[in-house]
Amino acid sequence: MSASNSRAIAANILSKLVAGKGSLTTQLSNYKDLTDYALLQETCFGSCRWFHLLEIILDSLLSKALKKKETDLKCLLLVGLYQLRELSVPDYAVINEAVAATRSLGKPWAKALVNAVLRNYLRRREEIEQTLTDSDKLALLSHPAWLLKAVSQQWPGQALQILANNNLRPPMTLRVNLAKKSRNEMLGLLAEAKIQATAGNLAESAIYLAAPVSIGELPGWQDGWLSVQDEASQLVPGLLQLAPGMRVLDACAAPGGKTCHILESEPALASCVALDISAQRLERIEENLLRLGLTADLYVADATQIGDWWNREQFDRVLLDAPCSATGVIRRHPDIKLLRSEHDIGSLVSSQQQLLRTLWPTLKPGGLLLYTTCSILRQENEDSVNQFLQSVANAKYRGITADWGVECSLGRQLLSGKNNGPDGFFYCVLEKVC
């Protein structure tokens, strides 16, 4: 496969995301065997991360806007601009390959346009970049307008930092299986393997790597000493206040990191039930359980259809990692900037409410439900919890005493990637009163 073809693939992937089709991770998985996959991956992630800023630059270079049907051509130009601005690929190579990619897109007539636009950027680069520097700071942070507005209104003191953090490359974070190794032991083993690492600040199991590595390079990976999991998710077992003999439900379990961590944290649970609507995603949980030497009851099921999976025996603890906008993990999934819209929030909150109402009867009196999202938007977090509390009489909010995150009216919020640390994440504990 030629480099020009890889740029055409990147343009096609980007145009599908603009149309709301698929996800970046899913689409890239089709090309993992390509020799220049690393370049394709970097180009796609970077073009998504800086999409809205690249659009501003492209608009300044075009004498007239491209037609809507030319989305793939527009995306090819954005890919070229990203590579010229951010990558160490020689300028002439970027332009030559982008021009050649027009043929792969079936648009050889656009060769002259692509050549002219990208060369125009090179000629005017200093002027354009200076104009950007002098423009609106929020626009420079390259987010959709609706999200810029929401973050600015809801987190006025932290908005610029949150949005800037979303554009950082995320760290690779590990979870130590404390049932098998201490964190200090693992830090020592990583040092012996010449892998630079530091301890996390919030979860006693968290380790941050200075640079990502292949999991095959990690000491003890096959022995179940380590898993890859963001530090924010590693706070879950502690908030559940687990004890021997408890029955636990993980209602939206994939990809299974929290299920496995629950089992690692309390090996003497009576049972742990993990649900997911996708059989393929549940297979990943099964693989992780096998590697870690753990056992859970797995069900391919829609959590809201409790007749399909619940045997009427109530749980001591329920974890609901609810569907959300994922605005707290944009640095890991920059395509969220393209895939999510303001109109999605209402339907996501409706799904959250349906899950809360459906799962509440499965919880024992005196039991705890931990509601989490990877969102930083209040509608999906404290507002959604408040809506549920107004609808039931036997639910009581339990405050979280901690020295991390932001205390909300209901629950606690970690904001995205502070000090390049954990993801943006929301937590709220509810108790079922008798």
N, C-alpha and C positions, 0 to 999 in steps of 0.2 A: 504493500500500500504506500502511495506517495505522500509526501508532506502536504501537498496541495489537497489531496483527497481527505486527509485528516482535518484540514481546515474546513472543507465542505461538510464533513461529518459534524464538526463542532457547530457550524452554522445551522445545520438541520436540527441538531439537538436543541440549540437555543431557540429556534423558531417554534419547535413543538412546545417548549416550556412557555413561551409567550402566548401560545394558544391554549395553555392550561392542560396539556397532554403529558401524562406520566410524571416522573420525577427524574432529577439529574442522576441519582444513584442507579435507578432502574435502567435508564437509557445507556449509561456508560457501561453497565455490566455486559452489554452485548458486544463490547469491543475490547475486552480485557486481553485478548490474544494478540492484539496489534503490536507491532514492534515499537511504535512511537506512542503507546498508550499513555505514558507519563505526560507527554506534551499535550495530548488530547485532554486528559483529565485536568491538568493545570489550566489550559486555555478555557475549558468549559466552566470550571469553578471560578476562575478569575473574571471571566466575562459576565457571569451571573452576579458576582460580588459587586462589580462596578458598572453594571448594566445601565443604571439610570444616569450616572455621570457620563458614561460613554455616549449615551443618547444626546446629551447636551452638547458634547463636542462634535458629534456627527452633524447635528442640526446647523452648527456654525460653519460647517464645511460644504454643505449642500446648497446649491442655488435654489432648488425647489425640493419639497419633500418627496420621498419615494411613495409609490402607490401602495395601498394596503396589501395587495396581492404579492408584493415583492418583499415579504417579511424575511424570507431566507437570504435574499441579497443584502437587506439591511443588517441582518445578523452576521453575515460574512464581513461586512465593513466594521461592525463592532468588534468582532474577533480580531481583525487586523489592527484596529486601534488599540485594543488591549495589549496585543503582543508588542506593538511599537512602544507603548508607554511603560509596560511592566516587565517584559521578559528580556533576556540577554541575547535573543536571536538577532542576528544582523538585520538592519533595516531593509537592505536590498532583498534579503531572503524572504522576509515577511511580505513585502510587496509583490515579488515575483510569484510566490506560492499562492497568495490571495488572488492574484489575477488568474493564475492557472486553475484555481478552484472554481471559477465561474463556469468552466466547462463541465466539471463534475456536478454542478447544480443544474446543468442544462440551460445555462444562460450565457453563452459565449459572447452575446451582444454587449454584455456589461463589463467586458474587459477594460475598455477605455475609462469607464466611470470609476471602477475600483482603483485603477492605477492613478487616476487624477485625484481622487479624494484622499488616498493615503499619502501621495506625494505632497498634496496641499497641506496635509497635517504636518509633515516633516518640515516644510518651508516655514510654516506659521507656528510651529510648536511652542516656541518661547512666548510669543504673543498670546496664544490660546491659554497656555498654562498660567500666565500672569493674570489674564482675565478671570480665570477660574479662582485663583487665589483671592482676588478682590471681590468675588461674588458672595452670595449667601452661604454661610458656613454649613447650614443644614443641607443645602443642595449638594455640596461637596461630599457629603457622607453617603450619597447614592442609595437612597431608599425610596419606595413609592410614596407619593404625596400623602395618601391616607395614613400610612404608618408614621411618617414624619410628624404629622399633626397629632396622632394619638399619643405617641411617646412624649412629645413636647408638652402636651396638656396634662398627661397623667404623671409624668416624672420631670417636672420643669427644672429642678436643680441638677438632675443627672442625665438629662436627655442627650446632650452632646457626647458624653462619655459612653452611654449605652450604645448609641448609634456607631460611634467610632469602634467600640469593642466588637460590634457585629462584623466589622470588616477585617478583623485580625484572623490569622491562621490559628485554628484551635490547637491546644496542646493534646498530646496523647497521654491519657490518664489511665492508670492501672488500679485495680482493686486487689489487695492482697487477701488471700483466703486465710484468715487468722486462725482457722481451725487446724491449719497445716504449718504455717510459717508466721513469724512475727514480721512487722513492717521493717524493723531494723535488720533482721536476717535477710529479707529480700533486697533491701538497699545494698547490703554487702555483696550479695550474689550478683546484682546488677553491676556494681562497681568492678567486680572480678571479670565480668563479661564486657567491660569497657563501654557500658551503657550509662551515660550520665543521668542521674535521677535525684529528685528531692521529695521530701515528705509533704503531703497536703496539710492544710491548716485546719480543715473542718472535720473531716472524717478520719478516724484512726487507721483506716485501711487504705487510704489514698496515697498514690505515688504519681508524681509528674515526671515525664521524660523530657529532657532538654530538646530532643528531636525524635520524631517518629521512627520506629523500627518495625521490621517484619515480626509478626508474632512468633515465627519459628526461631528467631534470635533470642527470645526471652527465656531465661533459665526457669525450668520448672513448669513451662506452659502445658505440656502434655500430662504432667503430674497433677495438674489442677491447683498449682500454687498461686496463679494469677489469672485475672480476667481484665478485659478492657472495659472500663466504665467511667463515665464522668463523675467527678466528686460530688456533684449535686445529687445524683441518684443514690450515692452511697450513704446519704443521711437517712434514707427511708427506714431500714430496720430499727434504728434507734428510736425513731418517732413512733413506731408501732408498739414499742414496749412489749416485746415478745417474752414468753415464758414457756417452760416445758409443758407438754400436754395440750397446747392450744391447737385449734383448727384455724387455718389461715386461708383466705381467698385472695388471689391476685386476678382481678377481673379483666384487665386488658393487658395481658402479660408480655406479649412479644416486644422486643427480641429476647426477653428472659433474664436480663441482668439482675433485675430486682427480685425475681423469683429465686434465682440461685443465691443471691446475697442473703435473703431471708433464711434460706435453709442452712447456709454457712453460719449465720449468726446464732441460730437456735436449732441445733441438730436433733433436739428431743421433742419437736413438734409432733402432735398426734397425726396431723396431715396438712398438706399444702396443695390446694387446688389452683391450677393455673388455666385460664381461659384465653383463647384468641379466636377471632372469626376466620382467620386464615390458616389453612392446614400447612401451607408452605412455611409461614412464619413460626408455627408451632414446632415444625421439624428442627428449626434452629435452636429452640429452647431445649428440645430433646438431646441434640448434639452437645450443647453446653452442659446439661445435667450429667450426661455420660462422661464427659471429660473430667468433670469435677467430682464424680462419684456420688451424686445426689439423686434423690428420688422425689418426684411430685406426681400428682394426678392431673394429667393433661387432657383437656377437652377442646375439640374444635367446635366452638359455639358462639353465638351472639349472646353476650352477657345479659341483654334485655329480655331474652327468651328463656326465663329461668326454668320453665317446665322441661326444657331440653337437656338440662345439665344438673339441676339442683335436686337433691334427695330429701329436702325439707329439714335436714339437720343444720342448725345455725352455726355460724362461725364466730370465733372469739375476736378475730381481726379481719378486716377487709381493706385491701389496698385498691383504690380506684385511681389509676394513672389515666386521667380522662383525655379523650380526644380534644385537641386544641389547635390554635393557629401556629404553634411551634415558634413563636416570635422570640423565645429565649434561646433558641439554638441556631439562629441564622448564620453564625460564624461557621457552623458545621454543615449547614444545608442552605447555602446562599440562594438556591433556586426558590426558597420560600418568598423572596422578594418579588418573584414573577408569578408564582402559583397562587398566593393568597391575595384576597381582596377584602375590602371593608365589609362586603355583603356576606362573606363567609362566617363572620363572627356570630351573627344571630343563630344560624343553623347549628353551629358548634355548641353554643350555649344550650340550645334545645336538646341536643344529644346528651350533654352533660346532665341536664335535669332528668331526662328519661333514665339514664344510668343510675343516678342517685336514688330516685324514687323506686326503681326496680330492685336495686341491691339492698336497700335499707331493711326490708323484711328478712334478709338472709343473715343479719347480724344479731347476735345474742343481746339481751338486755345487759347493760354494763360493758358491752364490747365497744371497740374503737374502730372507726372508719377513717382511714387516712386518704384525703383527697389531694391529688397532686396534678400539676400540669407543667409543661415546659413553655409556658406563656408568660409574658410580662404585662399582659393587658388585664385591667381590673374587671372588665365585663366577664371574662372567663374564670376569674379567680375569686376574689372576695365577694364580688357582686353575685356571681353564680351560687356560691355557698349561702349567701344571705337569702337569695331567692328560695333555695331549698329549705332553709331553716324556717322561713315564713309559711311553708306549706305542710310541715309536719310538727306534731306536738311533742314527740318523744326524742328529739335530737338536741344535744347541748354542745355548744362550742367549748373546746378545751384549748386554752392558750399554749403556745410553745415558748418555753423559756430558753433563750439561746443568746449567744453573743455574736451571731452571724446574721447577715441579711437585714431586711427592713421589716419591722413589725407593722402589720396592716390592721385595719379594724377587725378583720377576721383572717387569721393565718399569718404566714411569714413568707417574704419574697426575697429570693436571691436575684440580683440583677446581672445581666449578661456579661460574663467574662471579666469581672472586675479584677484588675492586676493579672489579667490572662489566667484567671483561676476557673472556678466552676461555671457551668452554663447558667442561664436564667431559668429559675425554677420556683414554683409556688407550692406551699405545703399548708394543709389545714386539717386539724384533728377534730373529729366529731364523736361524741359519746352517745350511746343509746341509753336513755334513762328509763327506769321501770315505770 
